[in-house]
Amino acid sequence: MSFTRTLEDFVCENCASRVKGDGYTNHCPKCLWSKHVDIEPGDRAESCGGMMEPVRLEGSTPAYRIVHRCVRCGTERKINVHKEDDPSSILELARAGG
């Protein structure tokens, strides 16, 4: 698996926040939702295009990962928590379990 770094700004399709991408950003730092656009990280080759709901938090300090599930096809993907992610959203996800 190879990573393709792509600098992209986007508007979150879940909460409408404007997100400034840094080449590693794949989810909204406010609501933590993502979009199913990659087959391999950063390739933008996935045709599904469904929204990816944050369903649980895995790992432990400092390596927490958000698990997203596509609401269209059910695919699950894990992504590292980003330094810009909203702490209250991370805590809410941790409390929700899953």
CYANA upper distance limits for C-alpha pairs under 8 A (distance plus 0.5 A):
  1 MET  CA     40 GLU  CA      6.92
  1 MET  CA     41 PRO  CA      8.32
  2 SER  CA     40 GLU  CA      7.37
  2 SER  CA     41 PRO  CA      7.56
  3 PHE  CA     40 GLU  CA      7.41
  3 PHE  CA     41 PRO  CA      5.65
  3 PHE  CA     42 GLY  CA      6.28
  3 PHE  CA     43 ASP  CA      7.94
  4 THR  CA     41 PRO  CA      6.95
  4 THR  CA     42 GLY  CA      5.03
  4 THR  CA     43 ASP  CA      6.26
  5 ARG  CA     23 GLY  CA      5.52
  5 ARG  CA     24 TYR  CA      6.91
  5 ARG  CA     42 GLY  CA      6.31
  6 THR  CA     22 ASP  CA      8.46
  6 THR  CA     23 GLY  CA      5.18
  6 THR  CA     24 TYR  CA      7.80
  6 THR  CA     42 GLY  CA      6.88
  7 LEU  CA     21 GLY  CA      6.24
  7 LEU  CA     22 ASP  CA      6.09
  7 LEU  CA     23 GLY  CA      4.63
  7 LEU  CA     24 TYR  CA      8.16
  8 GLU  CA     20 LYS  CA      7.61
  8 GLU  CA     21 GLY  CA      5.42
  8 GLU  CA     22 ASP  CA      7.64
  8 GLU  CA     23 GLY  CA      7.14
  9 ASP  CA     18 ARG  CA      8.06
  9 ASP  CA     19 VAL  CA      6.12
  9 ASP  CA     20 LYS  CA      5.04
  9 ASP  CA     21 GLY  CA      5.16
 10 PHE  CA     18 ARG  CA      6.54
 10 PHE  CA     19 VAL  CA      5.79
 10 PHE  CA     20 LYS  CA      7.24
 10 PHE  CA     21 GLY  CA      7.80
 11 VAL  CA     16 ALA  CA      6.09
 11 VAL  CA     17 SER  CA      6.10
 11 VAL  CA     18 ARG  CA      5.01
 11 VAL  CA     19 VAL  CA      6.40
 12 CYS  CA     16 ALA  CA      5.18
 12 CYS  CA     17 SER  CA      5.78
 12 CYS  CA     18 ARG  CA      6.93
 12 CYS  CA     19 VAL  CA      7.51
 12 CYS  CA     28 CYS  CA      6.58
 12 CYS  CA     33 TRP  CA      8.19
 12 CYS  CA     34 SER  CA      8.32
 13 GLU  CA     51 MET  CA      8.38
 14 ASN  CA     31 CYS  CA      8.14
 14 ASN  CA     33 TRP  CA      7.18
 15 CYS  CA     31 CYS  CA      7.25
 17 SER  CA     28 CYS  CA      8.00
 17 SER  CA     30 LYS  CA      7.82
 19 VAL  CA     28 CYS  CA      6.97
 19 VAL  CA     29 PRO  CA      8.06
 21 GLY  CA     25 THR  CA      5.76
 21 GLY  CA     26 ASN  CA      8.45
 24 TYR  CA     42 GLY  CA      8.49
 25 THR  CA     82 HIS  CA      8.24
 26 ASN  CA     34 SER  CA      6.74
 26 ASN  CA     35 LYS  CA      8.18
 27 HIS  CA     32 LEU  CA      6.16
 27 HIS  CA     33 TRP  CA      6.05
 27 HIS  CA     34 SER  CA      4.75
 27 HIS  CA     35 LYS  CA      7.78
 28 CYS  CA     32 LEU  CA      5.28
 28 CYS  CA     33 TRP  CA      6.08
 28 CYS  CA     34 SER  CA      6.83
 28 CYS  CA     85 ASP  CA      8.17
 29 PRO  CA     82 HIS  CA      8.12
 29 PRO  CA     84 GLU  CA      6.40
 29 PRO  CA     85 ASP  CA      4.59
 29 PRO  CA     86 ASP  CA      6.21
 30 LYS  CA     85 ASP  CA      6.84
 30 LYS  CA     86 ASP  CA      5.86
 30 LYS  CA     89 SER  CA      7.40
 31 CYS  CA     86 ASP  CA      8.18
 31 CYS  CA     89 SER  CA      6.82
 32 LEU  CA     53 GLU  CA      8.29
 32 LEU  CA     54 PRO  CA      6.71
 32 LEU  CA     85 ASP  CA      7.81
 32 LEU  CA     89 SER  CA      7.65
 33 TRP  CA     51 MET  CA      7.75
 33 TRP  CA     52 MET  CA      6.27
 33 TRP  CA     53 GLU  CA      5.76
 33 TRP  CA     54 PRO  CA      6.26
 33 TRP  CA     68 HIS  CA      8.11
 34 SER  CA     51 MET  CA      6.53
 34 SER  CA     52 MET  CA      5.27
 34 SER  CA     53 GLU  CA      7.21
 34 SER  CA     54 PRO  CA      8.29
 34 SER  CA     68 HIS  CA      7.92
 35 LYS  CA     49 GLY  CA      6.69
 35 LYS  CA     50 GLY  CA      6.37
 35 LYS  CA     51 MET  CA      4.99
 35 LYS  CA     52 MET  CA      5.55
 35 LYS  CA     70 CYS  CA      8.22
 36 HIS  CA     46 GLU  CA      7.29
 36 HIS  CA     48 CYS  CA      6.82
 36 HIS  CA     49 GLY  CA      5.34
 36 HIS  CA     50 GLY  CA      5.74
 36 HIS  CA     51 MET  CA      6.53
 36 HIS  CA     52 MET  CA      6.52
 36 HIS  CA     70 CYS  CA      7.02
 37 VAL  CA     43 ASP  CA      8.49
 37 VAL  CA     44 ARG  CA      5.49
 37 VAL  CA     45 ALA  CA      6.83
 37 VAL  CA     46 GLU  CA      5.18
 37 VAL  CA     47 SER  CA      7.17
 37 VAL  CA     48 CYS  CA      7.36
 37 VAL  CA     49 GLY  CA      5.85
 37 VAL  CA     50 GLY  CA      8.34
 38 ASP  CA     42 GLY  CA      6.50
 38 ASP  CA     43 ASP  CA      5.96
 38 ASP  CA     44 ARG  CA      4.95
 38 ASP  CA     45 ALA  CA      5.81
 38 ASP  CA     46 GLU  CA      5.27
 39 ILE  CA     43 ASP  CA      7.13
 39 ILE  CA     44 ARG  CA      7.51
 39 ILE  CA     45 ALA  CA      6.26
 39 ILE  CA     46 GLU  CA      5.66
 40 GLU  CA     44 ARG  CA      8.39
 40 GLU  CA     45 ALA  CA      8.25
 48 CYS  CA     72 ARG  CA      7.97
 48 CYS  CA     73 CYS  CA      7.90
 50 GLY  CA     70 CYS  CA      6.37
 50 GLY  CA     71 VAL  CA      6.69
 50 GLY  CA     72 ARG  CA      5.62
 50 GLY  CA     73 CYS  CA      7.83
 51 MET  CA     70 CYS  CA      6.11
 51 MET  CA     71 VAL  CA      6.32
 51 MET  CA     72 ARG  CA      7.57
 52 MET  CA     68 HIS  CA      5.82
 52 MET  CA     69 ARG  CA      5.57
 52 MET  CA     70 CYS  CA      4.68
 52 MET  CA     71 VAL  CA      6.58
 53 GLU  CA     68 HIS  CA      5.63
 53 GLU  CA     69 ARG  CA      5.73
 53 GLU  CA     70 CYS  CA      6.72
 53 GLU  CA     71 VAL  CA      7.23
 54 PRO  CA     66 ILE  CA      6.97
 54 PRO  CA     67 VAL  CA      6.29
 54 PRO  CA     68 HIS  CA      4.87
 54 PRO  CA     69 ARG  CA      7.04
 54 PRO  CA     93 LEU  CA      7.97
 55 VAL  CA     66 ILE  CA      8.11
 55 VAL  CA     67 VAL  CA      6.31
 55 VAL  CA     68 HIS  CA      6.19
 55 VAL  CA     69 ARG  CA      7.06
 55 VAL  CA     93 LEU  CA      7.65
 55 VAL  CA     97 GLY  CA      8.33
 55 VAL  CA     98 GLY  CA      6.72
 56 ARG  CA     66 ILE  CA      6.64
 56 ARG  CA     67 VAL  CA      5.88
 56 ARG  CA     68 HIS  CA      7.97
 56 ARG  CA     93 LEU  CA      6.36
 56 ARG  CA     94 ALA  CA      7.00
 56 ARG  CA     96 ALA  CA      7.69
 56 ARG  CA     97 GLY  CA      6.15
 56 ARG  CA     98 GLY  CA      5.79
 57 LEU  CA     64 TYR  CA      7.20
 57 LEU  CA     65 ARG  CA      6.22
 57 LEU  CA     66 ILE  CA      5.30
 57 LEU  CA     67 VAL  CA      6.57
 57 LEU  CA     90 ILE  CA      8.34
 57 LEU  CA     93 LEU  CA      6.85
 57 LEU  CA     94 ALA  CA      6.02
 57 LEU  CA     97 GLY  CA      7.69
 58 GLU  CA     64 TYR  CA      6.17
 58 GLU  CA     65 ARG  CA      5.66
 58 GLU  CA     66 ILE  CA      6.93
 58 GLU  CA     67 VAL  CA      7.69
 59 GLY  CA     63 ALA  CA      6.38
 59 GLY  CA     64 TYR  CA      5.08
 59 GLY  CA     65 ARG  CA      6.60
 60 SER  CA     64 TYR  CA      5.76
 63 ALA  CA     80 ASN  CA      7.51
 63 ALA  CA     81 VAL  CA      8.11
 64 TYR  CA     80 ASN  CA      6.62
 64 TYR  CA     81 VAL  CA      6.31
 65 ARG  CA     78 LYS  CA      6.55
 65 ARG  CA     79 ILE  CA      5.79
 65 ARG  CA     80 ASN  CA      4.81
 65 ARG  CA     81 VAL  CA      5.85
 66 ILE  CA     78 LYS  CA      6.07
 66 ILE  CA     79 ILE  CA      5.85
 66 ILE  CA     80 ASN  CA      6.69
 66 ILE  CA     81 VAL  CA      6.70
 67 VAL  CA     76 GLU  CA      7.16
 67 VAL  CA     77 ARG  CA      6.21
 67 VAL  CA     78 LYS  CA      5.00
 67 VAL  CA     79 ILE  CA      7.13
 68 HIS  CA     76 GLU  CA      5.99
 68 HIS  CA     77 ARG  CA      5.84
 68 HIS  CA     78 LYS  CA      6.76
 68 HIS  CA     79 ILE  CA      8.44
 69 ARG  CA     74 GLY  CA      6.19
 69 ARG  CA     75 THR  CA      6.11
 69 ARG  CA     76 GLU  CA      4.89
 69 ARG  CA     77 ARG  CA      7.13
 70 CYS  CA     74 GLY  CA      5.22
 70 CYS  CA     75 THR  CA      5.80
 70 CYS  CA     76 GLU  CA      6.95
 81 VAL  CA     85 ASP  CA      7.27
 85 ASP  CA     89 SER  CA      8.12
 85 ASP  CA     90 ILE  CA      7.81
 86 ASP  CA     90 ILE  CA      6.92
 87 PRO  CA     91 LEU  CA      6.67
 88 SER  CA     92 GLU  CA      6.57
 89 SER  CA     93 LEU  CA      6.69
 90 ILE  CA     94 ALA  CA      6.69
 91 LEU  CA     95 ARG  CA      6.62
 92 GLU  CA     96 ALA  CA      6.65
 93 LEU  CA     97 GLY  CA      7.13
